[in-house]
Amino acid sequence: MSFQAYLDNAEKQTGITPRGFLELAAAKKLTKHGEVVTWLKTEHGLGHGHATAIARLVTKGPEFVAEHHGDGVLHLDGLAARS
């Protein structure tokens, strides 16, 4: 599964876009991978794989993730923005 597919599926499960997760994590001042994963699993009901993908996005930043996992492009504004 591509990194973008993990983000898209997490959005389908929660209704929260990748950018929304970035904003929520920033508001909670979550910066460590493990604490982000725990938050995503407990408060948003995500499985480990989806939580880990979003935690990587939060802790490493969109630019790093796009360069290393997204062929230089990530869609953070949600599925509706691509329709």
Secondary structure, DSSP 8 states (H G I E B T S, - for coil): --HHHHHHHHHHHHS--HHHHHHHHHHTT--SHHHHHHHHHHHH---HHHHHHHHHHHHH-HHHHHHHHSTT----S-GGGG-
